[in-house]
Amino acid sequence: MTAAAEPAAPREVSLAEAARVWAMIGWLGFGGPAGQIALMHRELVEKRRWISDARFLHALNYCMLLPGPEAQQLTIYIGWLMHRSVGGVIAGTLFVLPGVIVIGALSWLYVAWHQTAALAALFFGLKAAVLAIVFDAVLRIGRRALKRRWHLGMAGAAFTAICFFRVPFPLIVIAAALAGLAMQRWLPAQATTPMPVQAQAAAADDYLIDRRIARGELAHVRPSLRRALRIALVCVTLWAAPLLAVLAICGSGSVLAQLGLFFSETAVVTFGGAYAVLAYIAQRAVETYGWLAPGEMLDGLALAETTPGPLIMVVQYVAFIAAFRHPGALDPFAAAVLGALLTSWVTFTPCFLWVLVGAPYIEALRNNRALNAALSAVTAAIVGVILNLSLWFAVHSMFGGVRLAAYGPLHFDVPVWSSVHPVMLLLTAAALVAMLRFRLGMGWTLAGCAVLGVGATLLGVGA
């Protein structure tokens, strides 16, 4: 390769420029965690060269272990690496803000006119593009994470465990980490793939964050107990203040207080990825609190799957509907907006706490062989989990009916083959060819599929 063909060294990036990129990622963040992580990898590692692949995966490993949306936490982590805590706050906020706006508007339309058919027509084509994005994510992340044969075995075992045996995600993570530690203990040569000195030097030159860390320019990545305690105090205060205000003004029996308390609890105790969290929330919202009917919860899930931002954004829809129907002394729409904003606040604020407090310590342990072996095993297992999410999304998008099959300890979803959506299959195939063969950008793929989906719906062959 000639010098002219080699990629240019990354230049310094201002906070304002980074904010524009985070906003763009937020508005294009379709496809759940798999699609969002793939988008960030493409934009930040491959295109802009802000962060090396190894450091990107190291950050992702940590975020996958935390409660809450891992894609948002990854933006906070990288934003913090680049521009300290303010960069992390801006990145994490801009990542979820488009979803807050879109889900808020769709929730308002839902309760005002119940125009779900029109919305389904708009989003029908987007689902095909989302499927292509998710499959592309599996391929991209898998190529980079599965570096050893035992990594392939770990990914396959994780996929089998979660897809067919319904093993909880936290147990899969724990088992993978223990397997990685065992590999480091008894087969250290196979446990990790150390980065050669030449590759480390290249990363320090070719990627912005790695270069600045190698030069000692990012002092905030070094752990500081005083700074960690200060950040924790600020985050906990911000997290609790609105909830305490609602409890004081509206009382503990109000729906607003119930929403704040319930979703504060889910922000802390729910692990297992977006779909595991959503299943828990759906059960409590429908069966325990009676805020929504089962069909309405499915409507909310459908909207969340085809809008930008984390899938957990459906909590805003749940809160909007619940507060609208139980407004107390408030105007129903005012109560709905307050409930939706409070729920989004208590759901996403803890993410800043987990990352901004823990990230410096994770960076300090980046060269620890035992930790790297455990995290590389977790990364391999996560590939299997993302593959399962991709399969789940594909089955529920391409088929109108899905049934649960059970054979002893095996439990898995089986599509009703007669309910297949042929147009969805064709659109998904076209999107895959456009992205994988012709490398069409994500924005163009989403726009093209949306237009084709609306056209198919108007012709009576779409949603």
DAURVEN-V569913 format. One record per run of one state. SS is the DSSP state (2 for helix, 1 for strand, 0 for the rest). FROM is the first residue (numbers start at 1). LEN is the number of residues. If there is no record, write none. Layout:
ss = (SS | SS)
from = (FROM | FROM)
len = (LEN | LEN)
//
This chain:
ss = (0 | 2 | 0 | 2 | 0 | 2 | 0 | 2 | 0 | 2 | 0 | 2 | 0 | 2 | 0 | 2 | 0 | 2 | 0 | 2 | 0 | 2 | 0 | 2 | 0 | 2 | 0 | 2 | 0 | 2 | 0 | 2 | 0 | 2 | 0 | 2 | 0 | 2 | 1 | 0 | 1 | 0 | 1 | 0 | 2 | 1 | 0 | 2 | 0 | 2 | 0)
from = (1 | 3 | 6 | 15 | 28 | 32 | 48 | 53 | 65 | 70 | 114 | 116 | 146 | 149 | 165 | 169 | 187 | 188 | 192 | 197 | 207 | 208 | 215 | 219 | 222 | 225 | 251 | 255 | 270 | 273 | 289 | 294 | 306 | 311 | 326 | 332 | 365 | 369 | 399 | 400 | 402 | 408 | 410 | 416 | 417 | 420 | 421 | 422 | 438 | 442 | 459)
len = (2 | 3 | 9 | 13 | 4 | 16 | 5 | 12 | 5 | 44 | 2 | 30 | 3 | 16 | 4 | 18 | 1 | 4 | 5 | 10 | 1 | 7 | 4 | 3 | 3 | 26 | 4 | 15 | 3 | 16 | 5 | 12 | 5 | 15 | 6 | 33 | 4 | 30 | 1 | 2 | 6 | 2 | 6 | 1 | 3 | 1 | 1 | 16 | 4 | 17 | 5)
//
